[in-house]
């Protein structure tokens, strides 16, 4: 079977952190079982025995689309079409773990691949599949392409175990949290049930939506005061103070009490230098009162702090390691479970394409699983489902 060759050439490692990556690694290779030798038996613990090197951004090849050129390819081995053995050659002698094999765990960019998948570098399609696969050295793909089904299953299990050990380690979690803070301004404050304004509106919880909006207004005021020059704030205060006094003195004004508070606060800070922090904080209180927010400095800045924490928590929750794992594993299970391993392919102008246009339009995970074959995909699915159950 010569499925979507373009999907795997030079970059097998599908989006299933330790599962799909495993499948991808397994899917593009041109050697025999013996070539893998003892390295398939290498324990995941040995792989992580030394501190992993900092992940380097790895070039990710785009997911193949219709008309993508490919090199002349040996049909991908599957249950229905096993890999052909090299003609006129005896199986190579087994290589020991650590002997320089391209499939040695230490030679595979596991952390870089995990980073690409868990940090949004693979690009989601409308159906949740990927536009591309994480990068893996061409030597590794060339070293895995000719494995038998049983060897592929073993490799899937080995790479999957190593990746799981890596991404569930305390060190990786700390690194991922640092990434979220730097890239998304997300911080885990331990807040539970943080709801965004959009979510509240969707639920038609208008009381909660109004409370969120009130915190947003106060937070925006504080943020504005922090960036606007003090002289501009002072000029605005002195220009509007006479108007506020008029409103405060008008007995027919329904908002008279509010303006009285604004005038009192304005007069208490009017003599302070524009650069004085106390002046700026007082100005923020006046603006809060004007928008029906808190009328004391402590309350205003406490609300601002709370809103900031909620925003940081929401950003953290959206990109958390656990959340990303759940999303990616769930997506993989959904897509890998529907791969048509009997899909027909055809060679045209040195391109391997699916006969059915619907198959040709599938994403990187679907095509990666097709290339890996049904047994390896089944092994990856088993790992993915077990991992999901633990999250």
N, C-alpha and C positions, 0 to 999 in steps of 0.2 A: 504494500500500500504506500503510495507516495503522496501523503497529504500535504498540507500547507507548508511546503519546504521553506518558503520565505519567512515563515514565522519563527523558525528555529535556527536558521543558518546564522551562526555567530552570536547567538544570544539566548540560549535556553534558560529559563528560570521563571516559572510562572508566578503569578501573583499570590500564591498561597504561602506566604512567608516560608515556613519550612516544608510546606507540602507541595505547592506548585513549584517552588524553586526546585524542589527535589525532582519533580516530574520533568521540569525543563532540563535540568542537568542530565537527566536520564535520557532525554529524547534525542540528542544529536551526537552521535558517536560513531566511530568507525573501527572499533577494535573488538576483540573477543572477550568472553568472560574471564579467561586466564589473564588478560591484560590488567584487569582490575585487581585480581589476586587478593592479597591480604588486606588491602585498603578498605574493601567493603565490610570487613569485620572490625574495622577500627571503631572504637567506642566514641560516642559524642563527647564524653568527658575528656578524652585525650585531645580532642580538637580544641577544647577550651582551656586546656591546662595552662596555656600561656596567655598573657594579656593580649587581647586583639589589638591590632594596629588601628589607628584612627581611620575611620572610613573615608575614602577618597571619592569624590563625585565620579561616577562611572558613566561613560557615554551610553545612552540607551538607544538602540536602533528602533526606528519607527515600525509600528505594526504593519505588516504587508497588506496591501490592498490589491485590487484587481490590477493585473498588468505588472506587478513587481517582478523584476528580473531575478533569477536565481542561478547559482552555479549548477552545473550538471550534478544531480543528486542521486545518491543511492536511495531507493525507496525506504521509508521509515519502517522499521520492524514492528509488527503488531501481532496480535494473536492469530490473525488470519493470514498474515504474510511475514513469517519470521525473517530475521536478517540473514542475508546470504553470507557464507563464510568466504574469505578471500580465496580465490582459485589458485591452486598450485603452491599453497603455503601451509605450513603446519602452525597450530596455535602457538602464540608467543609464550615464553616462560612467564609465570606469575611474577609480579613485582611486589616487593614488600612495602608495607605502609611507610611513608616517609621517604621513599626511594626516588622521589622526583616526579611521580605520576601526575598528570594533569588533573586526575580525579581525587588526588589526596585532599582531605578536608582543609589542610592548611594552605592549599593552593587555590581554593575557591573563595571568591570575594563574598562570603556569606553576609558579613555585616553591611557592606555596601549595598547588596541586593535587598536586605531587610530594610535599610534606610529608604531606598527608592520606593518600596511598596508601602511602608508605614508612614511616609512623610509626603505622600502625594505627588511623586515624580513620574508615575507611570501613566497618568492621564486616563480618566474614566470615560467610557463611551456612554451613550444614552441608556444602554441596557445593563450598565454596571461593569461590563467587561473592560479590559484594558486596551489602550491604543498600542501599547508596546510592552515588551518584557524587560525585566531588569537585565543589566549587562552581565555576561559571563565570558571569560576568555575563550577564544575560538579553539584553543588547544583542548579545553575541557569538553567542548561539544564534539570535537573530533575524536575524543577518547571515550565517548559514551555511546555513540551512534549505533554500534554494532552489537550491543549487549543483548542477551536473550531476555525473554520476559521475566524469568526468575531473578536474573541479575539486576534488571531494572527495578523490580519490586524491592530488592535489598538496598539498592542505592537510594530509592525514594525514602525508605525507612531510615537509612543512615543520615542522609542530609536533613530530612525532616526533624529527626531527633536533635541534631546539632543546632539547627536554627531555633528550635523551641528552647533549648537550653540557653542559647545566646540571648534571645529577646525577652526571656522571663528572668534574666539575672538582674540583680540590684544595680549593677553598673550600667546596664543598657537603659534601665528605667530612668536613672538619674540623668543620663545623656539625653534621653528623649524629652524629659521634662525641661531641660535646659534649652533644647531646640524649640519647644512650644513657647517658652518665655521670650526667646529672642525673635522668633519669626511671627508669632501670633499674639504676643503680649498676654499669654495665658499662664495663670498661676493657680495651683491647687490650694485653696483656702479651707478646704474641708466643708464647703457649703453644699447642702443637698437640696435638690428640687428647685434649682435656679430656673426661672421662667423668663423668656424674653418677651418683649412687647408684642412681637409678631405671634408668638405662641399663645399669649393671653387673648389676643384678638380672635385667633382661630377658634379658641374654645368659647368665645363670646363671654369671657369673664371680664366684664367691663370695670368692675371694681378693682381688680388686680391690675388691669391695663392702666387705669387712672393713677394708681399708686406708682407704677413703674414710670409713667410719663412725668409725674411730679418729681421723682428722683432724677430723671433725665434732665429736666429743666434746671434744677438746682445744681446738678453736676456741671452742666454746660455753663452756667453762670460763673461758678468757681474757676473752671478751666479758662474762661474768657478773661477774668480778672487777672489770672496768673500771667497771661501773655500780652495784654494790652498795657502800653506804657502808663505809668502812674499819672503823668501830666494830663493825658487824655481823659483818664478817669476823673481827675480833679476838675477839669474844665467842664465835663458833663455834669458833675455834681453841682457846681456853682451855677450853671445855667438853668438847671431844673429845680433847684431848691425853692426859688420864689413861686414857681407853679405848684409845687407840692404844698407849700404853705397856704396857697389860695384854696386848694382842694380840702385841706385839713380844716380850714376856717369856715367852710360852707356847711351850714347845718342841714341843708337839703341834699347833700351828697351822700348817697347810700354807702360809699366806700370811705367815708370821712375817717373812721377809726384806722383804716389801713394807712392813709396818708399821714395821720398824726404820728404813727409809729415810724414812718419813713423820715418825717421831719425831725423827730427826736433823735434818731440815729444819725442823720446827716449833720445836725448841729454838733453832735458829740465828736465828730471826726473832721469837721470842716477846717479846723486850725492845724491839723496834722500835716506834715510834709507829704507831698505826693508819693515820695519813694518809701514812706513808712509802711511796713507790712501791716500794721494795725489799721492804717487808713484803707488799704486794699481789702482787708478782710471785712471791715465795716461796710465798704461799698458793696461787697458781695451780699451782705445781709440785707441791704436796702433793695437790691435787685431781687432777692428771694422774696421779700415781703411784697414787692410790686407784682410778682407772679403767683401770689397766694401760697408761698412756701413758708418754711420755718422763719421765725423772727428773731432768733438768737444766733450768735456766732457758733456756739457749741453744736446746736442742732443742725445748722447749715453744713458745717464741715463734717459732722458725723454722717449726714445723709450722703454727702459727696464721697466719703470713704466707703460707705456701704455700697453705693452704686459702682464704684471702681472695682471693688472686690467681686461684685456680681458679674461685671463684665469680664474680669480676668478669669473667674471660675467658668463662665460660659465658654470662653475661648479654650480653656484647658479641657473642659469636658468634650468639646467638639473634636479635639485632636489628641485626646489621651491615648496612651498605648493600648489599654484594655479596649477602649472604644474602637480603635483602628483594627485591632486584631479581630474583634467580633464582626466588624463590617467586612473585612477582607475574607475571613474564613466563611462567613455566610454567603458572600458573593461567589466564592469558589465552589462551594457545595452546590449552589443553585445552577451554575453554569456547567460544571464538570459532570453533573448528573444527567445532562441533556445532550451530551456530545454524541453525534452519530458516527460511530466507528466504521460504519459500512459506507460512508460517503464516498462517492466516486471522484477520482481526480483524473486530469489529463495533462499531458505535456504539450505546450504550445510555445514555439520560439524560445526554447530553453527556460520556460516558465512552468511551474507546476501550479495548476489552478483547479478549483473544484468545479465539477460539471454543473452542480446546482448553484445558481446565483445566490441563493439564501445562505448556503454554506460558505461561499466565497466572502460574504459580507460579515462573517462572524469575527469576533475580536481575538486578541492575543491568547487569552486563557483557553478559549474553546479550541483554537487551532493548535495551541501547545499541547493540550491533552490528546488531541487527535494524533499528533506526531508521537507522543509518548506511548500511545497504545492503551488498550483497555485494561490490562492487568496493572500497569503502573498507575493509571488514573484511579483505579479501584483502591489501590493501596493509599494513594494520596487522600482520597475521599474518606477512607477509614480514619486516617490520622486527623484530618480536618474536623470531622464530626466529634471525635474523642476530645480534641482540644477545645472545641466550642462548648462541650459539656462541662469543662472545667472552669470556664470563664464566668 
